[in-house]
Every structure is written in structure tokens, then in C-alpha cells.
Amino acid sequence: MNTSLYTILCIVIRVGAVVWFLATVMAVPQFVVMIADTGGSALSLWTIGSALVSLLATALLWIYPGALARLAASRASQQPFSSNIGGADLQWIAFSVLGLWFVMQGALYLLMGSARALAVTYAMQADSVVGAMQWVDTLVYGPGQMLLGIALCFGARGMVRLLRTARYASPVKHTDDLAHE
């Protein structure tokens, strides 16, 4: 397969857009709790506005990754180089690595969040609503992110097929699919 730095940067930018989108979606429960606590104040509007701007930015990065890729790599981005790995396989590798990154980040969040929740609970007494919310956040967000990462890692081929089918209206044959025919 002939590709270029520009093509690889577009893939990386799209993966970054997926990470940003998923992080925003995973933060929605925290936004809901924050809005409920503030009772419709300016902070609530700021929270909703920042989430909407974040979603809009991820959509723009997904649709137009070339604009940022051209800024990141000047003239060298157009020089082709050859590789035995196809575009669908590159996407599969990128989604698998992204899934592993989510698993590691979720595990770290679970570990650090548990320590923070334990400290908040101890400092504010066991019946504190803040301590309980800290535990709920930790026990939902960390494992949720880990499960999302595992699903992304093991479902990367299916996701590539889904994206390719949506984009080109036909599934892409992978190298291991061709070996079984």
C-alpha cells in the first residue's frame, strides 16, 4: 500500500477525535450531577456549553482532519512511502491501541479515584453525600472506561468494517479474511 504522512496524520487526528468524543460522553454523568447541584446557575450553562463545543469540535475533527494534518506536516506530508499494511489494517491497529489506552486509563482512574473517595469519605464522615458521590463516580467511570476500552480493543475489526460500510457502502476485505476464502 502506498500512503503518505498526510494520510497517517488524518487517521491519528480521527482517533484523537474519537478519544475526545468518548471522554466527553463519559463525563456526562458528572455534568448531570454538577447541574443538579448548582440548580441552573451560570455554571450549569457553562457546563452544557463546554460539552456542546467539545462535541462540535470532535465532529469537525472527524469530518475535516485534513486541515489540521496539513498544518502539522508541511511539504513532507505529500511524499509517498510504501507499506505492506492496508488502510483497514491501520485503522484496526489504531482502534486496538486506543482500546488498550482506555483500559489503562480506566484502571488508573479506578485506583486513584478509590484513594480520593476513601480520603473524602474519611474526612467528611461516612454519611456524607459528597463522599458517596465520589465513590459512585469512581466505581462507574473507571470500570466503564475499562469496559469501553476492552470492547474497543476486541471489537476493532468490527468497528473498522462498520466505518468502512458506512463510508463506502461495502465492507472491506482484510488480509486474514482473504486467507479464509
TIDRENBA-78935 format. One record per atom (N, C-alpha, C): atom name; residue in one letter; residue number from 1; x, y, z. Coordinates in nm, 3 decimals. Example, Ala and Ser with C-alpha at 12.3 -4.5 7.8 and 13.67 -1.06 7.14 Angstrom:
REM residues 2
  site  code  pos        u        v        w
     N     a    1    1.319   -0.569    0.780
    CA     a    1    1.230   -0.450    0.780
     C     a    1    1.320   -0.330    0.780
     N     s    2    1.285   -0.225    0.708
    CA     s    2    1.367   -0.106    0.714
     C     s    2    1.290    0.003    0.787
***
This chain:
REM residues 181
  site  code  pos        u        v        w
     N     m    1    0.084   -0.117    0.000
    CA     m    1    0.000    0.000    0.000
     C     m    1    0.089    0.124    0.000
     N     n    2    0.058    0.216   -0.086
    CA     n    2    0.126    0.346   -0.084
     C     n    2    0.045    0.441    0.001
     N     t    3    0.114    0.508    0.088
    CA     t    3    0.047    0.605    0.175
     C     t    3    0.139    0.724    0.194
     N     s    4    0.097    0.819    0.273
    CA     s    4    0.180    0.936    0.300
     C     s    4    0.161    0.977    0.446
     N     l    5    0.247    1.067    0.489
    CA     l    5    0.237    1.119    0.625
     C     l    5    0.101    1.186    0.646
     N     y    6    0.053    1.253    0.543
    CA     y    6   -0.078    1.319    0.549
     C     y    6   -0.188    1.219    0.584
     N     t    7   -0.188    1.103    0.518
    CA     t    7   -0.290    1.001    0.542
     C     t    7   -0.281    0.947    0.685
     N     i    8   -0.161    0.922    0.730
    CA     i    8   -0.143    0.871    0.866
     C     i    8   -0.185    0.976    0.968
     N     l    9   -0.152    1.102    0.944
    CA     l    9   -0.194    1.209    1.035
     C     l    9   -0.346    1.222    1.039
     N     c   10   -0.412    1.204    0.926
    CA     c   10   -0.558    1.208    0.925
     C     c   10   -0.616    1.096    1.011
     N     i   11   -0.557    0.977    1.005
    CA     i   11   -0.602    0.866    1.088
     C     i   11   -0.581    0.899    1.235
     N     v   12   -0.464    0.952    1.269
    CA     v   12   -0.433    0.985    1.408
     C     v   12   -0.527    1.094    1.460
     N     i   13   -0.557    1.193    1.377
    CA     i   13   -0.648    1.300    1.417
     C     i   13   -0.787    1.245    1.441
     N     r   14   -0.831    1.153    1.355
    CA     r   14   -0.963    1.093    1.375
     C     r   14   -0.967    1.008    1.502
     N     v   15   -0.860    0.937    1.530
    CA     v   15   -0.854    0.860    1.656
     C     v   15   -0.860    0.956    1.774
     N     g   16   -0.788    1.067    1.765
    CA     g   16   -0.794    1.168    1.870
     C     g   16   -0.935    1.224    1.887
     N     a   17   -1.006    1.243    1.776
    CA     a   17   -1.144    1.291    1.782
     C     a   17   -1.233    1.189    1.853
     N     v   18   -1.209    1.061    1.827
    CA     v   18   -1.287    0.956    1.894
     C     v   18   -1.258    0.959    2.044
     N     v   19   -1.131    0.974    2.082
    CA     v   19   -1.094    0.980    2.224
     C     v   19   -1.164    1.098    2.290
     N     w   20   -1.158    1.212    2.226
    CA     w   20   -1.218    1.333    2.281
     C     w   20   -1.369    1.317    2.294
     N     f   21   -1.434    1.262    2.192
    CA     f   21   -1.578    1.239    2.194
     C     f   21   -1.616    1.145    2.308
     N     l   22   -1.544    1.034    2.319
    CA     l   22   -1.576    0.936    2.423
     C     l   22   -1.552    0.993    2.563
     N     a   23   -1.448    1.074    2.579
    CA     a   23   -1.422    1.137    2.709
     C     a   23   -1.535    1.233    2.745
     N     t   24   -1.586    1.305    2.645
    CA     t   24   -1.698    1.395    2.670
     C     t   24   -1.823    1.317    2.707
     N     v   25   -1.850    1.209    2.635
    CA     v   25   -1.968    1.127    2.665
     C     v   25   -1.955    1.063    2.803
     N     m   26   -1.835    1.018    2.837
    CA     m   26   -1.814    0.957    2.969
     C     m   26   -1.829    1.060    3.082
     N     a   27   -1.812    1.189    3.053
    CA     a   27   -1.822    1.293    3.155
     C     a   27   -1.966    1.340    3.174
     N     v   28   -2.060    1.294    3.091
    CA     v   28   -2.199    1.338    3.101
     C     v   28   -2.257    1.313    3.240
     N     p   29   -2.236    1.196    3.303
    CA     p   29   -2.290    1.180    3.439
     C     p   29   -2.237    1.284    3.538
     N     q   30   -2.110    1.320    3.525
    CA     q   30   -2.055    1.424    3.612
     C     q   30   -2.121    1.558    3.583
     N     f   31   -2.148    1.586    3.454
    CA     f   31   -2.215    1.711    3.417
     C     f   31   -2.356    1.715    3.477
     N     v   32   -2.426    1.603    3.472
    CA     v   32   -2.562    1.598    3.525
     C     v   32   -2.563    1.625    3.675
     N     v   33   -2.469    1.564    3.748
    CA     v   33   -2.460    1.585    3.892
     C     v   33   -2.426    1.731    3.921
     N     m   34   -2.333    1.788    3.844
    CA     m   34   -2.293    1.926    3.865
     C     m   34   -2.410    2.021    3.839
     N     i   35   -2.486    1.994    3.733
    CA     i   35   -2.601    2.080    3.702
     C     i   35   -2.708    2.067    3.810
     N     a   36   -2.730    1.946    3.860
    CA     a   36   -2.829    1.926    3.966
     C     a   36   -2.786    1.997    4.094
     N     d   37   -2.657    1.995    4.123
    CA     d   37   -2.608    2.060    4.245
     C     d   37   -2.616    2.212    4.237
     N     t   38   -2.594    2.269    4.118
    CA     t   38   -2.592    2.415    4.106
     C     t   38   -2.731    2.472    4.082
     N     g   39   -2.826    2.390    4.043
    CA     g   39   -2.964    2.437    4.028
     C     g   39   -2.986    2.536    3.916
     N     g   40   -2.921    2.519    3.804
    CA     g   40   -2.946    2.605    3.689
     C     g   40   -2.871    2.737    3.691
     N     s   41   -2.759    2.742    3.756
    CA     s   41   -2.682    2.867    3.763
     C     s   41   -2.601    2.887    3.636
     N     a   42   -2.519    2.989    3.637
    CA     a   42   -2.432    3.017    3.523
     C     a   42   -2.334    2.904    3.501
     N     l   43   -2.294    2.838    3.609
    CA     l   43   -2.203    2.724    3.597
     C     l   43   -2.268    2.611    3.516
     N     s   44   -2.399    2.593    3.533
    CA     s   44   -2.471    2.491    3.456
     C     s   44   -2.468    2.524    3.308
     N     l   45   -2.492    2.649    3.275
    CA     l   45   -2.487    2.691    3.135
     C     l   45   -2.347    2.674    3.078
     N     w   46   -2.247    2.708    3.158
    CA     w   46   -2.108    2.692    3.115
     C     w   46   -2.077    2.544    3.091
     N     t   47   -2.124    2.457    3.177
    CA     t   47   -2.100    2.313    3.164
     C     t   47   -2.166    2.260    3.037
     N     i   48   -2.290    2.295    3.014
    CA     i   48   -2.361    2.249    2.894
     C     i   48   -2.294    2.306    2.769
     N     g   49   -2.259    2.433    2.774
    CA     g   49   -2.193    2.496    2.659
     C     g   49   -2.059    2.433    2.627
     N     s   50   -1.981    2.402    2.730
    CA     s   50   -1.849    2.342    2.704
     C     s   50   -1.865    2.201    2.648
     N     a   51   -1.964    2.127    2.692
    CA     a   51   -1.988    1.993    2.637
     C     a   51   -2.031    2.002    2.491
     N     l   52   -2.116    2.097    2.458
    CA     l   52   -2.160    2.113    2.319
     C     l   52   -2.046    2.158    2.228
     N     v   53   -1.963    2.250    2.277
    CA     v   53   -1.847    2.294    2.198
     C     v   53   -1.751    2.177    2.178
     N     s   54   -1.734    2.096    2.280
    CA     s   54   -1.647    1.980    2.270
     C     s   54   -1.700    1.882    2.165
     N     l   55   -1.829    1.856    2.167
    CA     l   55   -1.888    1.765    2.067
     C     l   55   -1.879    1.822    1.927
     N     l   56   -1.897    1.953    1.913
    CA     l   56   -1.884    2.017    1.782
     C     l   56   -1.740    2.007    1.732
     N     a   57   -1.644    2.030    1.820
    CA     a   57   -1.503    2.021    1.781
     C     a   57   -1.467    1.881    1.737
     N     t   58   -1.517    1.780    1.808
    CA     t   58   -1.487    1.642    1.768
     C     t   58   -1.550    1.610    1.634
     N     a   59   -1.669    1.660    1.610
    CA     a   59   -1.733    1.636    1.480
     C     a   59   -1.653    1.702    1.368
     N     l   60   -1.606    1.823    1.390
    CA     l   60   -1.526    1.891    1.288
     C     l   60   -1.393    1.820    1.263
     N     l   61   -1.329    1.772    1.370
    CA     l   61   -1.204    1.698    1.351
     C     l   61   -1.229    1.567    1.278
     N     w   62   -1.341    1.504    1.300
    CA     w   62   -1.372    1.379    1.230
     C     w   62   -1.400    1.405    1.082
     N     i   63   -1.474    1.510    1.054
    CA     i   63   -1.514    1.539    0.915
     C     i   63   -1.400    1.601    0.836
     N     y   64   -1.324    1.690    0.898
    CA     y   64   -1.217    1.764    0.829
     C     y   64   -1.081    1.743    0.894
     N     p   65   -1.027    1.623    0.897
    CA     p   65   -0.896    1.605    0.961
     C     p   65   -0.782    1.660    0.876
     N     g   66   -0.806    1.677    0.746
    CA     g   66   -0.701    1.722    0.655
     C     g   66   -0.650    1.861    0.684
     N     a   67   -0.737    1.949    0.731
    CA     a   67   -0.693    2.086    0.759
     C     a   67   -0.586    2.087    0.869
     N     l   68   -0.607    2.012    0.974
    CA     l   68   -0.509    2.005    1.082
     C     l   68   -0.386    1.926    1.040
     N     a   69   -0.405    1.822    0.958
    CA     a   69   -0.291    1.742    0.912
     C     a   69   -0.198    1.825    0.824
     N     r   70   -0.254    1.911    0.741
    CA     r   70   -0.170    1.997    0.656
     C     r   70   -0.090    2.097    0.741
     N     l   71   -0.151    2.145    0.850
    CA     l   71   -0.078    2.237    0.938
     C     l   71    0.034    2.165    1.013
     N     a   72    0.010    2.040    1.051
    CA     a   72    0.108    1.964    1.130
     C     a   72    0.229    1.922    1.048
     N     a   73    0.209    1.885    0.922
    CA     a   73    0.320    1.838    0.837
     C     a   73    0.316    1.916    0.707
     N     s   74    0.419    1.989    0.684
    CA     s   74    0.421    2.077    0.567
     C     s   74    0.434    1.999    0.437
     N     r   75    0.534    2.028    0.359
    CA     r   75    0.551    1.966    0.227
     C     r   75    0.584    1.818    0.236
     N     a   76    0.648    1.776    0.343
    CA     a   76    0.687    1.636    0.357
     C     a   76    0.565    1.545    0.366
     N     s   77    0.448    1.603    0.399
    CA     s   77    0.330    1.520    0.416
     C     s   77    0.281    1.459    0.285
     N     q   78    0.323    1.513    0.173
    CA     q   78    0.276    1.462    0.044
     C     q   78    0.369    1.356   -0.016
     N     q   79    0.485    1.333    0.044
    CA     q   79    0.578    1.234   -0.010
     C     q   79    0.528    1.094    0.024
     N     p   80    0.507    1.011   -0.080
    CA     p   80    0.453    0.878   -0.052
     C     p   80    0.561    0.782    0.000
     N     f   81    0.517    0.683    0.074
    CA     f   81    0.604    0.573    0.111
     C     f   81    0.522    0.445    0.107
     N     s   82    0.588    0.335    0.085
    CA     s   82    0.519    0.208    0.068
     C     s   82    0.514    0.130    0.199
     N     s   83    0.406    0.054    0.213
    CA     s   83    0.388   -0.029    0.330
     C     s   83    0.305   -0.151    0.290
     N     n   84    0.330   -0.261    0.355
    CA     n   84    0.252   -0.382    0.328
     C     n   84    0.121   -0.384    0.405
     N     i   85    0.100   -0.288    0.492
    CA     i   85   -0.021   -0.282    0.575
     C     i   85   -0.124   -0.195    0.503
     N     g   86   -0.245   -0.248    0.489
    CA     g   86   -0.353   -0.174    0.424
     C     g   86   -0.417   -0.073    0.517
     N     g   87   -0.498    0.014    0.460
    CA     g   87   -0.564    0.119    0.537
     C     g   87   -0.657    0.064    0.643
     N     a   88   -0.732   -0.040    0.609
    CA     a   88   -0.824   -0.101    0.707
     C     a   88   -0.745   -0.162    0.823
     N     d   89   -0.632   -0.221    0.793
    CA     d   89   -0.549   -0.279    0.900
     C     d   89   -0.487   -0.171    0.988
     N     l   90   -0.451   -0.058    0.928
    CA     l   90   -0.400    0.054    1.008
     C     l   90   -0.508    0.105    1.105
     N     q   91   -0.632    0.114    1.055
    CA     q   91   -0.741    0.156    1.142
     C     q   91   -0.762    0.054    1.254
     N     w   92   -0.754   -0.074    1.222
    CA     w   92   -0.771   -0.179    1.322
     C     w   92   -0.664   -0.166    1.430
     N     i   93   -0.540   -0.143    1.390
    CA     i   93   -0.431   -0.127    1.486
     C     i   93   -0.455   -0.002    1.573
     N     a   94   -0.496    0.106    1.510
    CA     a   94   -0.520    0.231    1.583
     C     a   94   -0.632    0.214    1.686
     N     f   95   -0.743    0.151    1.647
    CA     f   95   -0.853    0.131    1.741
     C     f   95   -0.814    0.034    1.853
     N     s   96   -0.734   -0.066    1.822
    CA     s   96   -0.688   -0.160    1.926
     C     s   96   -0.599   -0.090    2.028
     N     v   97   -0.506   -0.008    1.980
    CA     v   97   -0.417    0.067    2.069
     C     v   97   -0.499    0.165    2.152
     N     l   98   -0.596    0.230    2.090
    CA     l   98   -0.683    0.322    2.163
     C     l   98   -0.759    0.248    2.273
     N     g   99   -0.808    0.128    2.243
    CA     g   99   -0.879    0.048    2.343
     C     g   99   -0.790    0.013    2.461
     N     l  100   -0.665   -0.026    2.432
    CA     l  100   -0.571   -0.057    2.541
     C     l  100   -0.541    0.067    2.625
     N     w  101   -0.532    0.182    2.560
    CA     w  101   -0.508    0.306    2.632
     C     w  101   -0.625    0.337    2.725
     N     f  102   -0.750    0.314    2.678
    CA     f  102   -0.866    0.334    2.763
     C     f  102   -0.866    0.239    2.882
     N     v  103   -0.826    0.114    2.860
    CA     v  103   -0.819    0.018    2.970
     C     v  103   -0.720    0.065    3.075
     N     m  104   -0.603    0.107    3.033
    CA     m  104   -0.502    0.154    3.128
     C     m  104   -0.546    0.280    3.199
     N     q  105   -0.606    0.373    3.126
    CA     q  105   -0.652    0.498    3.188
     C     q  105   -0.766    0.470    3.286
     N     g  106   -0.857    0.379    3.251
    CA     g  106   -0.966    0.343    3.341
     C     g  106   -0.915    0.277    3.468
     N     a  107   -0.815    0.191    3.454
    CA     a  107   -0.757    0.126    3.572
     C     a  107   -0.689    0.229    3.662
     N     l  108   -0.618    0.323    3.603
    CA     l  108   -0.555    0.429    3.681
     C     l  108   -0.659    0.516    3.750
     N     y  109   -0.767    0.549    3.677
    CA     y  109   -0.873    0.631    3.737
     C     y  109   -0.939    0.557    3.853
     N     l  110   -0.960    0.426    3.836
    CA     l  110   -1.020    0.346    3.943
     C     l  110   -0.930    0.344    4.066
     N     l  111   -0.801    0.328    4.045
    CA     l  111   -0.707    0.325    4.157
     C     l  111   -0.699    0.461    4.226
     N     m  112   -0.678    0.566    4.147
    CA     m  112   -0.664    0.700    4.205
     C     m  112   -0.798    0.750    4.261
     N     g  113   -0.907    0.721    4.192
    CA     g  113   -1.038    0.764    4.239
     C     g  113   -1.077    0.694    4.369
     N     s  114   -1.039    0.568    4.383
    CA     s  114   -1.068    0.496    4.507
     C     s  114   -0.993    0.558    4.624
     N     a  115   -0.869    0.593    4.602
    CA     a  115   -0.791    0.658    4.708
     C     a  115   -0.852    0.794    4.744
     N     r  116   -0.892    0.870    4.642
    CA     r  116   -0.954    1.001    4.665
     C     r  116   -1.089    0.985    4.737
     N     a  117   -1.170    0.889    4.693
    CA     a  117   -1.300    0.867    4.756
     C     a  117   -1.285    0.822    4.900
     N     l  118   -1.185    0.740    4.926
    CA     l  118   -1.159    0.695    5.063
     C     l  118   -1.119    0.814    5.150
     N     a  119   -1.035    0.901    5.097
    CA     a  119   -0.993    1.020    5.173
     C     a  119   -1.110    1.114    5.199
     N     v  120   -1.195    1.136    5.097
    CA     v  120   -1.310    1.224    5.113
     C     v  120   -1.408    1.165    5.214
     N     t  121   -1.431    1.035    5.204
    CA     t  121   -1.524    0.969    5.296
     C     t  121   -1.471    0.976    5.438
     N     y  122   -1.343    0.954    5.457
    CA     y  122   -1.283    0.959    5.590
     C     y  122   -1.287    1.101    5.646
     N     a  123   -1.257    1.200    5.562
    CA     a  123   -1.250    1.338    5.609
     C     a  123   -1.389    1.395    5.638
     N     m  124   -1.489    1.353    5.564
    CA     m  124   -1.622    1.413    5.578
     C     m  124   -1.722    1.321    5.647
     N     q  125   -1.675    1.211    5.700
    CA     q  125   -1.757    1.111    5.768
     C     q  125   -1.831    1.026    5.664
     N     a  126   -1.864    0.908    5.702
    CA     a  126   -1.919    0.807    5.611
     C     a  126   -2.056    0.843    5.556
     N     d  127   -2.133    0.926    5.625
    CA     d  127   -2.268    0.957    5.579
     C     d  127   -2.272    1.079    5.486
     N     s  128   -2.160    1.127    5.444
    CA     s  128   -2.153    1.245    5.359
     C     s  128   -2.200    1.215    5.217
     N     v  129   -2.279    1.303    5.160
    CA     v  129   -2.326    1.288    5.022
     C     v  129   -2.209    1.305    4.926
     N     v  130   -2.117    1.393    4.958
    CA     v  130   -2.001    1.416    4.872
     C     v  130   -1.916    1.289    4.863
     N     g  131   -1.894    1.224    4.975
    CA     g  131   -1.817    1.100    4.976
     C     g  131   -1.887    0.991    4.896
     N     a  132   -2.018    0.982    4.910
    CA     a  132   -2.094    0.881    4.835
     C     a  132   -2.087    0.910    4.685
     N     m  133   -2.099    1.035    4.647
    CA     m  133   -2.091    1.071    4.504
     C     m  133   -1.952    1.042    4.449
     N     q  134   -1.850    1.061    4.532
    CA     q  134   -1.713    1.031    4.489
     C     q  134   -1.698    0.883    4.463
     N     w  135   -1.756    0.799    4.549
    CA     w  135   -1.750    0.654    4.529
     C     w  135   -1.827    0.613    4.405
     N     v  136   -1.945    0.670    4.385
    CA     v  136   -2.025    0.637    4.266
     C     v  136   -1.949    0.675    4.140
     N     d  137   -1.891    0.795    4.141
    CA     d  137   -1.813    0.840    4.025
     C     d  137   -1.697    0.745    3.997
     N     t  138   -1.626    0.707    4.101
    CA     t  138   -1.511    0.619    4.085
     C     t  138   -1.551    0.481    4.036
     N     l  139   -1.656    0.426    4.094
    CA     l  139   -1.696    0.289    4.062
     C     l  139   -1.777    0.279    3.934
     N     v  140   -1.817    0.392    3.876
    CA     v  140   -1.886    0.390    3.747
     C     v  140   -1.789    0.430    3.636
     N     y  141   -1.718    0.539    3.655
    CA     y  141   -1.633    0.592    3.548
     C     y  141   -1.513    0.502    3.517
     N     g  142   -1.439    0.460    3.619
    CA     g  142   -1.320    0.377    3.596
     C     g  142   -1.352    0.245    3.528
     N     p  143   -1.440    0.163    3.587
    CA     p  143   -1.475    0.037    3.519
     C     p  143   -1.546    0.059    3.385
     N     g  144   -1.626    0.166    3.376
    CA     g  144   -1.691    0.196    3.248
     C     g  144   -1.590    0.223    3.139
     N     q  145   -1.488    0.300    3.173
    CA     q  145   -1.384    0.329    3.076
     C     q  145   -1.305    0.203    3.042
     N     m  146   -1.283    0.118    3.141
    CA     m  146   -1.212   -0.007    3.114
     C     m  146   -1.294   -0.098    3.023
     N     l  147   -1.423   -0.110    3.048
    CA     l  147   -1.510   -0.192    2.963
     C     l  147   -1.518   -0.137    2.821
     N     l  148   -1.526   -0.005    2.810
    CA     l  148   -1.525    0.058    2.678
     C     l  148   -1.395    0.027    2.605
     N     g  149   -1.283    0.034    2.675
    CA     g  149   -1.154    0.003    2.615
     C     g  149   -1.143   -0.142    2.571
     N     i  150   -1.192   -0.233    2.654
    CA     i  150   -1.188   -0.375    2.618
     C     i  150   -1.276   -0.399    2.495
     N     a  151   -1.394   -0.339    2.494
    CA     a  151   -1.483   -0.354    2.378
     C     a  151   -1.420   -0.296    2.253
     N     l  152   -1.354   -0.183    2.266
    CA     l  152   -1.289   -0.120    2.151
     C     l  152   -1.172   -0.204    2.103
     N     c  153   -1.095   -0.257    2.196
    CA     c  153   -0.980   -0.339    2.160
     C     c  153   -1.022   -0.466    2.088
     N     f  154   -1.118   -0.538    2.145
    CA     f  154   -1.160   -0.665    2.084
     C     f  154   -1.260   -0.647    1.970
     N     g  155   -1.324   -0.532    1.962
    CA     g  155   -1.419   -0.507    1.856
     C     g  155   -1.366   -0.415    1.748
     N     a  156   -1.234   -0.398    1.742
    CA     a  156   -1.174   -0.304    1.648
     C     a  156   -1.202   -0.343    1.503
     N     r  157   -1.191   -0.471    1.470
    CA     r  157   -1.217   -0.513    1.332
     C     r  157   -1.362   -0.486    1.292
     N     g  158   -1.454   -0.514    1.383
    CA     g  158   -1.594   -0.486    1.355
     C     g  158   -1.620   -0.338    1.339
     N     m  159   -1.552   -0.256    1.419
    CA     m  159   -1.569   -0.112    1.408
     C     m  159   -1.515   -0.060    1.275
     N     v  160   -1.401   -0.115    1.232
    CA     v  160   -1.345   -0.076    1.102
     C     v  160   -1.443   -0.113    0.991
     N     r  161   -1.499   -0.233    0.999
    CA     r  161   -1.598   -0.275    0.897
     C     r  161   -1.719   -0.185    0.898
     N     l  162   -1.767   -0.150    1.017
    CA     l  162   -1.883   -0.062    1.029
     C     l  162   -1.853    0.075    0.967
     N     l  163   -1.737    0.131    1.000
    CA     l  163   -1.699    0.261    0.945
     C     l  163   -1.683    0.255    0.793
     N     r  164   -1.619    0.150    0.744
    CA     r  164   -1.599    0.135    0.600
     C     r  164   -1.732    0.113    0.528
     N     t  165   -1.820    0.036    0.589
    CA     t  165   -1.950    0.012    0.528
     C     t  165   -2.030    0.141    0.523
     N     a  166   -2.026    0.218    0.630
    CA     a  166   -2.098    0.345    0.633
     C     a  166   -2.040    0.444    0.532
     N     r  167   -1.909    0.440    0.514
    CA     r  167   -1.846    0.536    0.424
     C     r  167   -1.854    0.495    0.279
     N     y  168   -1.830    0.369    0.249
    CA     y  168   -1.822    0.325    0.110
     C     y  168   -1.938    0.236    0.068
     N     a  169   -2.029    0.207    0.157
    CA     a  169   -2.146    0.122    0.131
     C     a  169   -2.107   -0.020    0.092
     N     s  170   -1.988   -0.064    0.129
    CA     s  170   -1.948   -0.203    0.111
     C     s  170   -1.836   -0.235    0.208
     N     p  171   -1.840   -0.353    0.269
    CA     p  171   -1.734   -0.388    0.364
     C     p  171   -1.601   -0.409    0.295
     N     v  172   -1.494   -0.386    0.369
    CA     v  172   -1.359   -0.402    0.317
     C     v  172   -1.309   -0.540    0.355
     N     k  173   -1.242   -0.607    0.261
    CA     k  173   -1.183   -0.737    0.289
     C     k  173   -1.049   -0.715    0.358
     N     h  174   -1.027   -0.782    0.470
    CA     h  174   -0.900   -0.776    0.541
     C     h  174   -0.811   -0.890    0.489
     N     t  175   -0.684   -0.879    0.519
    CA     t  175   -0.590   -0.982    0.473
     C     t  175   -0.622   -1.118    0.532
     N     d  176   -0.666   -1.122    0.658
    CA     d  176   -0.699   -1.253    0.715
     C     d  176   -0.833   -1.304    0.662
     N     d  177   -0.923   -1.213    0.619
    CA     d  177   -1.048   -1.255    0.556
     C     d  177   -1.020   -1.320    0.421
     N     l  178   -0.922   -1.267    0.349
    CA     l  178   -0.890   -1.321    0.219
     C     l  178   -0.825   -1.457    0.230
     N     a  179   -0.755   -1.482    0.341
    CA     a  179   -0.687   -1.611    0.359
     C     a  179   -0.787   -1.724    0.382
     N     h  180   -0.906   -1.690    0.435
    CA     h  180   -1.005   -1.793    0.464
     C     h  180   -1.095   -1.823    0.346
     N     e  181   -1.087   -1.746    0.240
    CA     e  181   -1.173   -1.768    0.123
     C     e  181   -1.117   -1.870    0.029
***
